[in-house]
């Protein structure tokens, strides 16, 4: 899984499947700009949507999750710039 803005040492090797539990995902979301009070709920929604995208688009869960995380990061970044 590759997310723009992550340092190379934090990224797993390309052949490793990343499995994140919802708590890990919530912490990651906060780091990307998600309000902490909403991070657990958003993590569950993001996980569910990534699984749906993986099934619908015949892509890996990790790829779908990385795509969604990047969209969310861009959205929070734009919101911060517009505030």
MIDOSE-1310 file (N, C-alpha, C; in nm, 2 decimals, decimal comma, always signed):
residues 83
xxxx	+0,09/-0,12/+0,00/+0,00/+0,00/+0,00/+0,09/+0,12/+0,00; +0,07/+0,22/-0,09/+0,14/+0,34/-0,09/+0,05/+0,46/-0,08; +0,08/+0,54/+0,02/+0,01/+0,66/+0,04/+0,10/+0,78/+0,03; +0,07/+0,88/-0,06/+0,15/+0,99/-0,08/+0,18/+1,06/+0,05
xxxx	+0,30/+1,10/+0,07/+0,34/+1,17/+0,19/+0,40/+1,08/+0,30; +0,40/+0,95/+0,28/+0,46/+0,86/+0,37/+0,61/+0,85/+0,34; +0,69/+0,84/+0,44/+0,83/+0,83/+0,41/+0,86/+0,68/+0,36; +0,96/+0,66/+0,29/+0,99/+0,53/+0,23/+1,01/+0,43/+0,34
xxxx	+1,07/+0,46/+0,46/+1,09/+0,36/+0,56/+0,96/+0,31/+0,62; +0,85/+0,39/+0,61/+0,73/+0,34/+0,67/+0,64/+0,26/+0,58; +0,68/+0,25/+0,45/+0,61/+0,17/+0,35/+0,66/+0,03/+0,35; +0,56/-0,07/+0,35/+0,60/-0,21/+0,35/+0,66/-0,24/+0,21
xxxx	+0,73/-0,35/+0,20/+0,77/-0,40/+0,07/+0,65/-0,43/-0,02; +0,67/-0,41/-0,15/+0,55/-0,43/-0,24/+0,49/-0,56/-0,24; +0,56/-0,67/-0,20/+0,50/-0,80/-0,20/+0,44/-0,84/-0,06; +0,43/-0,74/+0,03/+0,37/-0,77/+0,16/+0,22/-0,72/+0,16
xxxx	+0,13/-0,81/+0,21/+0,00/-0,77/+0,23/-0,02/-0,70/+0,36; -0,08/-0,58/+0,35/-0,10/-0,50/+0,47/-0,23/-0,53/+0,53; -0,24/-0,57/+0,66/-0,36/-0,59/+0,73/-0,37/-0,49/+0,84; -0,47/-0,40/+0,84/-0,48/-0,30/+0,94/-0,61/-0,33/+1,02
xxxx	-0,60/-0,32/+1,15/-0,73/-0,33/+1,22/-0,79/-0,19/+1,23; -0,91/-0,18/+1,27/-0,98/-0,05/+1,27/-0,91/+0,05/+1,36; -0,85/+0,01/+1,47/-0,78/+0,10/+1,56/-0,66/+0,16/+1,49; -0,58/+0,08/+1,42/-0,47/+0,13/+1,35/-0,51/+0,23/+1,24
xxxx	-0,62/+0,19/+1,17/-0,67/+0,28/+1,07/-0,72/+0,41/+1,12; -0,78/+0,41/+1,24/-0,83/+0,53/+1,31/-0,71/+0,62/+1,34; -0,61/+0,56/+1,39/-0,49/+0,64/+1,42/-0,43/+0,71/+1,30; -0,42/+0,63/+1,19/-0,37/+0,68/+1,06/-0,46/+0,80/+1,01
xxxx	-0,59/+0,78/+1,02/-0,68/+0,89/+0,98/-0,66/+1,02/+1,06; -0,64/+1,01/+1,19/-0,61/+1,13/+1,27/-0,48/+1,19/+1,22; -0,38/+1,11/+1,19/-0,26/+1,17/+1,13/-0,27/+1,24/+1,00; -0,38/+1,20/+0,92/-0,40/+1,26/+0,79/-0,49/+1,38/+0,81
xxxx	-0,55/+1,41/+0,93/-0,63/+1,53/+0,95/-0,77/+1,50/+0,99; -0,81/+1,38/+1,01/-0,94/+1,34/+1,06/-0,96/+1,39/+1,20; -1,08/+1,45/+1,23/-1,10/+1,48/+1,37/-1,10/+1,36/+1,46; -1,03/+1,36/+1,57/-1,02/+1,24/+1,65/-1,15/+1,18/+1,70
xxxx	-1,25/+1,26/+1,73/-1,38/+1,22/+1,77/-1,45/+1,13/+1,67; -1,42/+1,15/+1,54/-1,48/+1,08/+1,43/-1,40/+0,97/+1,37; -1,28/+0,95/+1,42/-1,18/+0,86/+1,35/-1,23/+0,72/+1,36; -1,28/+0,67/+1,47/-1,32/+0,53/+1,48/-1,44/+0,50/+1,38
xxxx	-1,54/+0,59/+1,38/-1,65/+0,57/+1,28/-1,60/+0,58/+1,14; -1,52/+0,67/+1,11/-1,47/+0,69/+0,97/-1,38/+0,57/+0,93; -1,30/+0,51/+1,03/-1,22/+0,40/+1,00/-1,31/+0,28/+0,96; -1,42/+0,26/+1,03/-1,51/+0,15/+0,99/-1,57/+0,17/+0,86
xxxx	-1,61/+0,29/+0,83/-1,67/+0,32/+0,70/-1,57/+0,31/+0,58; -1,45/+0,35/+0,61/-1,34/+0,34/+0,51/-1,31/+0,20/+0,48; -1,30/+0,12/+0,59/-1,27/-0,03/+0,57/-1,38/-0,09/+0,49; -1,50/-0,06/+0,52/-1,62/-0,12/+0,45/-1,61/-0,08/+0,30
xxxx	-1,59/+0,05/+0,27/-1,58/+0,09/+0,13/-1,46/+0,04/+0,06; -1,35/+0,02/+0,12/-1,23/-0,04/+0,06/-1,26/-0,18/+0,02; -1,33/-0,25/+0,10/-1,37/-0,39/+0,07/-1,47/-0,40/-0,05; -1,56/-0,30/-0,05/-1,66/-0,29/-0,16/-1,59/-0,26/-0,29
xxxx	-1,50/-0,16/-0,29/-1,42/-0,13/-0,41/-1,34/-0,24/-0,46; -1,27/-0,31/-0,37/-1,19/-0,43/-0,41/-1,27/-0,53/-0,48; -1,39/-0,56/-0,43/-1,48/-0,66/-0,50/-1,53/-0,60/-0,63; -1,58/-0,48/-0,64/-1,64/-0,42/-0,76/-1,54/-0,40/-0,87
xxxx	-1,42/-0,36/-0,83/-1,32/-0,32/-0,93/-1,21/-0,42/-0,96; -1,22/-0,54/-0,90/-1,12/-0,65/-0,91/-0,98/-0,60/-0,88; -0,97/-0,53/-0,77/-0,84/-0,48/-0,72/-0,82/-0,53/-0,58; -0,70/-0,51/-0,53/-0,67/-0,56/-0,39/-0,73/-0,47/-0,29
xxxx	-0,76/-0,52/-0,18/-0,81/-0,44/-0,06/-0,71/-0,33/-0,03; -0,58/-0,36/-0,03/-0,48/-0,27/+0,00/-0,47/-0,15/-0,10; -0,49/-0,18/-0,23/-0,49/-0,08/-0,33/-0,61/+0,01/-0,31; -0,73/-0,05/-0,29/-0,85/+0,03/-0,27/-0,84/+0,12/-0,15
xxxx	-0,78/+0,06/-0,04/-0,77/+0,14/+0,08/-0,67/+0,26/+0,06; -0,56/+0,23/+0,00/-0,46/+0,34/-0,03/-0,52/+0,45/-0,12; -0,60/+0,41/-0,21/-0,67/+0,51/-0,30/-0,77/+0,60/-0,21; -0,85/+0,53/-0,13/-0,94/+0,61/-0,05/-0,87/+0,70/+0,05
xxxx	-0,76/+0,65/+0,11/-0,68/+0,73/+0,21/-0,62/+0,85/+0,14; -0,58/+0,83/+0,02/-0,52/+0,95/-0,05/-0,63/+1,05/-0,08; -0,75/+1,01/-0,12/-0,86/+1,10/-0,15/-0,89/+1,18/-0,02; -0,90/+1,11/+0,09/-0,93/+1,17/+0,22/-0,82/+1,27/+0,26
xxxx	-0,69/+1,23/+0,24/-0,58/+1,32/+0,27/-0,59/+1,45/+0,19; -0,62/+1,43/+0,06/-0,64/+1,55/-0,02/-0,75/+1,64/+0,02; -0,86/+1,58/+0,06/-0,98/+1,65/+0,11/-0,95/+1,73/+0,23; -0,88/+1,67/+0,33/-0,85/+1,74/+0,45/-0,75/+1,85/+0,43
xxxx	-0,65/+1,82/+0,34/-0,55/+1,92/+0,31/-0,62/+2,04/+0,25; -0,71/+2,02/+0,15/-0,78/+2,13/+0,09/-0,86/+2,21/+0,19; -0,92/+2,14/+0,28/-1,01/+2,21/+0,38/-0,92/+2,29/+0,47; -0,80/+2,25/+0,51/-0,71/+2,33/+0,59/-0,67/+2,45/+0,52
xxx	-0,64/+2,44/+0,39/-0,59/+2,55/+0,31/-0,70/+2,66/+0,29; -0,83/+2,61/+0,29/-0,94/+2,70/+0,26/-0,99/+2,76/+0,39; -0,95/+2,72/+0,51/-1,00/+2,77/+0,63/-0,94/+2,91/+0,66
